[in-house]
Amino acid sequence: MNELSKDAVSWLTVDADSAGQRVDNFLARVLKGVPKSHLYRIVRTGEVRVNKGRVRAETRLAAGDVVRVPPVRHSERASLPKIISKSTPTVPVLYEDESLLAIDKPAGLAVHGGSGISYGLIEQLRATHDARFLELVHRLDRDTSGVLLVAKKRAALIALHEQLRNGTFDKRYLVLVRGRWRDAKRVVRLSLHKYATAEGERRVRVDEAGRAAETVFYRRRVWNDHTAPLALLEAELRTGRTHQIRVHLAHLGYPLAGDDKYGDYAWNKTLAKEGLKRMFLHAKTLAFTHPDGGRTVTVESKLPLELERYIQWLDSVHEQSG
C-alpha cells in the first residue's frame, strides 16, 4: 500500500492484507488518531472515494482498489491519544506474534466505539500499535474481562472466523451465580433470540424460534452456607451468541453476580456492599489452532484482582463445601 501524505490528497492501493476490510476500518488504520466522527464525515461528504466513486462507510474493499484519502490536519489527529491516556484502562498483552494479538481486556472497556462510546479497545490499539492491520476476531461485552483475540493479518482473521463457525474454538469463562448448583457438569441447549426494548436497549431471551445456543457448565466451587447458596462455575461456550452465558443462567434461575441486565438488582446492591462492584464474568482461557502452522495455542487470563478478592472474602467468612 502506498504511503499516506499529511499535506495533500493520497491515493492508496488496497493490498491483500486489507482486502475485505470496511472503508471506515481502513480509514481508522491509515488515519491513526482521527476521531470516528470525522472519518464518517469525510466519507459522507464524498472526500473519500474508491476507484473515483463515492462509497459508504460499510463498503468492503477489494485488493487493487484505489482509495482517495484527503489530508487531515494535525489537530484532528491529536484528540485520540489524549482520550486514551486519560480515560482508557491499560490493556496487557497475553500473547503476540506476526499474525495475532491476545489482549487481557479489563471490565468496563468496550471493544469498539459506538452506542455513545467514542473510542473502544480496537480504536486504542489502532492508535498505539504498529501493525498495519488490526481486527477483532471475536467480542466480549463491555463489563466482561479476559482474553480477547485480535488478528494482525487478513488471512489470519478469515481462518479464525472459520474456526469460530465450525465450533473448534475452546472458550472458557468463570462465573459466580446465586443458587444451589448440584451438577458437576450440565449441558444447556436453549435457543436465543435478540430483540430491542422500547427504549432501544439490546436484549436477548430464550426462544425456541431463536438461534441454537449451547453452553456447558462445570461446577468448580460452592458456598452453601452463605446467606444464599453461591456457586463458582466454569462455562464452556459451544456457540457464541450475544449474552449467551448470562441469559442461559438467568433462564435456569441462577442469576449472575453483578449482571445489571438479566440478574437480580437487589442482590447486586448487596454484593456491592460486600465488595463486588462489577459483573462476575471473566474470559478465562481461549484455545484455538494457529492459522500459521496449525499448532494449538492456549491463552489464559488470571482472575482479576477484584474478583479474586471477593472469592477470598467468601472463603474467610464461610465454610467452603462441595
N, C-alpha and C positions, 0 to 999 in steps of 0.2 A: 504494500500500500504506500502511496506517495506521502511525503512529509506535509504537515499542516503549516500554512502560513498564518502568522499572527496579525499581519497588516493588510492582507489582500485576500480576495476570494481564492479558495483552494479547490482543486478538482482531485478527489481521492478515488482511486480504483479499488473496488472491493476484492479482497483476496479470499482464498479458500477458508481461512480461519474465521472470516466474518460473514461468509455465505450463510443465508438463512436467518441472520440477525434482523431484528426490527430496526427501523430507522431511528427511533428515539434512543434505543440502547446503543446503537452505533455512535450516535452523536455524543451520548454521555461518556463514551470511552475516548473519543478523539478530542472532545472539548472538556477535559477534566476540570472540575471546579465550577462549571457553569450551572446555575440553578435550573431544575427541570422546567420551571415555568417559562424561562427564557428559551429553552430548547423547543418547547411546544409552540411558542410564539413564532419563532423563525421558520418552523415547518408550516404553521398555519398561514403565514403571510407569503409563502412561496419563496423565501430566501434560500431554503434548502431544496435542491432538486436532484432527481435521479435520472440519468440519461436525458437531461434537459427538460424533463417533465415534472410537474408538481406531484407530490406524494402526500400520504397521510403518515402520522407518527407510527401506526401499526404496520405499515408496509414492510414486507420482508425483502431483504436484499439478496441478490444472486452474485456469484463470482463473476467479475468482469464489469459489473455495474459501475458507472462513474457518478460520484456524489458531489454535488456542488455545496461547499460549506462556506458561509460568509465569515468575514473576520469578526472576532469578538473582543471587545475592549477588556483591558486588564481588570477594571473594576468589576466587570461582570463575572470574572473568574474568582475574585477574592473572597466571596461570601462563604463558599462551601467549607474551606479549611477552618475558618473561624467557627462555624457552627459545629463542625466535627470536634474540634479541640475543646469546646466549652460544654457541649451538651450530650455528646455521644460516648457511651462506655467503650473502654478498650476491648479489643477482640483478639484474644490469644490464638495463635496458630497451633493446631494439634498435629498437622501433617501437611507437607508440601513437596511437590516435585514439578516437573515441567508441564504436566497435564492437569494437576489437581491441587486444590487448596481446601483443607478442612479447618473450619473455624470453631472455636468454643464460644458459641453465642450466649451472651448474658440475657437474663429475663429483662423485659422492658424495652428491648431494642427491636424495632420492626425490621424484617429482612429486606424491605424495599419501600420507597416513597409511595405516597398515595393515601387517599381517605383522610386528608388533613395533615399527613406527615410529609414534610418536605424532603427529608433525606432518611434513608434506611441503611442497613448494613451494606448492601451491594453498591449503593452510591458512595459510601465511605471507602470501600475497597477500591473502587474505580478511581477515586480521587487521590488515594495514597499508595496504590500498588503499581508496580512497573509493568505488569502483564498487559499485553495488548488486547486480550480477550478475557472477560470475566462474566460468567453467567451462573445463576443459581441452578443446581442440579435438582433440588427439592426445596421445600419451605418448612419453616417452623412458625407457629403462632408467636405473636409479639411477646406474650408472657411465658413462653416456653424457653427453657435454656438447653444448652447442649450442642451436640455435634451437628454441624451444618456443612454440606459439601458444595464447593464451587468449582466449576470447570474453567480451565485456562486455555482450552482449545475447543474449537467447534466439534472436531471428531470425537473428543472425549465426552462432550455433552450428549451427542447423539447416541453413543454407545451406552452411557449410563442411563439415559432415558429409556433405552430398550430394556435394560435390566430391571428398571422400575416397572415397566409394563408387564414384564414376564414374571414379576414377583420374586426375583432372585436376590434382591437387597435383603439383608437381615438388619432390621431396625428395632432396637430395644429401648424402652423408656422405663423410668422409675416413677411410680405414682403412690400417693398416700390417700387412702379412702376411709370413709366412716362406714362401719358396719362389721358384722361378724362374718368374715370371709372363711369358708370352711374348706374349699377345694384347693389341693396342691397345684392343680392345673385345670384351667377352664377355657374351653374354646367357645367364643361368642361369634355367631354369624347372624347379624342383623343389618338389613339393607338401610341405607341412609339417603335422605332427601334434603337438598338445600333449598332454603326459602328466605324471604326478607320480611321483617316485621313492618308494621305500619309506619314506623319511624325510619325505615330503610336499613336497619341493622341486619347483617348477615347471620342466619341461624341454620341449624341442622336438626332434623328429627328422625327417629326411627320410622320407616315407612316401607311396607312391602313392595311398593311401586318404585322405590328408590334404587340406587346403585348398590350392588353387593359389597359388603364390608365384613372383614374377618379380623378379629383380634384374639390373641391367645394370652391369657393372664396366668402368671405363676406367683404363688404365694411365697413371699420372702420372709416377712416378719409380721407378728401380730401383737397387739396390746389389748387384751380382752378385759383388763381391769381398769381401763380408763373410764372417764365419765360416760363416754360412748365408745364401744369397741372400735379399734383402728387397725388397718392393715397396710403394710408396705408391699406393693405388687410390682412385678416386672411385666411390662406389656410388650408383646411381640406383634408388630404390625404386619399382617399378611397382605393387607391392602393399604392404600394411602389416602383415604377420604378426609375431607375437611372436618376437623374437630372429632375425628373418629373415636379416639380413646375416651374423650370427655362425654360424648353422647352415649356411647355404649355403657359406660359406668353409671351415668345418671339414670338411664332407662332401667338398669338392673336394680336400682335402689341403693347404689353406693356412691354418694356424691364425692367428687374430687376436692381435696382440701384447697381452698383459696380460689376455686373456679367461680368467677363472677357472672358467667353466662348460664351455666347449667347446674351449678352447685347450690349450696344452702347458704343464703345470705346471713342468717343469724349465726350459723356455725362459723362462717368466715370471720365475723366480728369477734367471736370468742378466740379463734385461732390467732388473730392479730394481737389480742391481749396477751396470749401465751408466747408471742414472739415470731409467729409465722405470718408474714405480711405479703406473701406472694403465692401464686399457684404452685402447688407441688407437682409439677410435671417436668421431667428432665430427660432429654435425649441422651441416654447413657452410652450406647455403642452403635456403630454403623459398620457393617461388614459387606464387602462387595468384591467383584472381580475387576482388577485394574484393566482399563481399556488398552493399555500398552503392555503386552506380555502375558496377560491372563493370570497373574498371581493374585491370591486373595489378600486383600488389605482390610485390616480391622482397626478402626479408630475409636478411642474411648475417651469420654469426658468424666472427670470426677464429679461427685455430687457437690454442688455449690455450697459455700460455707454456711449460708443462711438456712439451707435445707438440712445440712449435716448437724448444725447446732440444734435444730428442732428435734431431730431424732435423738440426739444426746440428752436433750431435756426430757423427752419421753422415757428414756432409759433410766434417768435419775429419779423420776417421781413415780414410776410404775414398774411393777414386776413384769418382765417380758415372759410371754408364754407362747407355745406353738412352735 
